[in-house]
């Protein structure tokens, strides 16, 4: 994540009036650009302790976390923005949203969304003002191209809240305020994948949520020439899964289920068996897990690539509809909302697919996210659980190409 103080005078963006106020409520999109269901590519609502955004506090610009929002307080007639790189795939349609509210500042301030950003000189903008003015612009090192400008009755005025949406479909982009389209402009390409809030001139805004969404990608079928390396249905304990019952943890294999409960607070625990996965080749790992009790704001899921000390990777979901991917002392994907996770005490299918140098994550056969593949720490494969949750795993399956070279498996 980065912050940028742009050396662009307000006059370069056109006249504005007192900054508008932007909507607090963001509706997680389970419906559509063009009627398609959308996947969450990036989503942040600035919880306490969020470290994903650069913060700043000097005599000219303040960027800080306050009461579940990112405050940007700009003191000069220039532009200030904080942005995050995302996993936006620019060749596909997308929806970008920013929810913010104005809490003071100059009568001439404009503010809103910077997107498609590569750096301070290459980006797109969608800005509004409190008097209902809007501007859609595209900046490059040599010019600022104003694509659309005008006034809209859809802008909530006088310190109210607004939601700005940029929706790309094919070769055009539609910009909306509070669900009402204000401009549609031609689209050719983005400069980069950076997205974030922006303030032009002296103003103070609180950014409540930023999200990037793209049409859902179903999990591709496992290739027909892949073989099953491991198919655990927990009918017997031939793989030697840990079983125990004490004050901290309950582990039991019973009636075709591997039951796992972590009883103590503020810790996580993983349990695994040796798996014959040759990590030099592509692979697919899938697990069906029933959450049957406990809190909804902690995680459960697959642990893979683990050594005997429990060091490795984990892909977790939570009962309140979020997912997370982490590794040894590292969080690769912090908790992110997804409409495809079954909430509460429910069944979820988690899948991990390596393809080349990329590893992708799916829940209930819907794509969530991807990242570069990283070498395994060990050969352990199993389950990871946060505190005060009870789960029952019913299957754990691994498949790899037929031409893989690995140890002989049973």
CORVEN-V132572 format. One line per field, one symbol per residue. phi: phi as a letter, one per 30 degrees, with the letter a starting at -180 (. if undefined). A space follows every 10 residues. Layout:
BEGIN
phi = ???
END
This chain:
BEGIN
phi = .bcbcddcde edcjdbbeed ccdddcdedc baciicdccd caabchdeie cdbdcabbdc bcbadbhiac dcccccdbcb bbbbdbcecd dceabbbbca bcblkddcdb albcbhccad cbacbbbbbd cjdbbcbbcb ecabcddaal bbddddciid cbccbcbcbh cbbccbbhic dcabbdbcac dacdbldbbc idabbcccab bbbbedcddd ddedcccdda bcchdbcdci ddbabbdcbb bacahibccb bcccdibbbb babdbdcddd ceabcbbcbc dcajdccbca lccbiccdci dlcbbcbbdc ibbabbbehb cdbdebdbdc dddidacbcc bbbcbicbbc bbbhicdcab addbeddacd babbbddibb bbdcabbbbb eddecaddcd
END
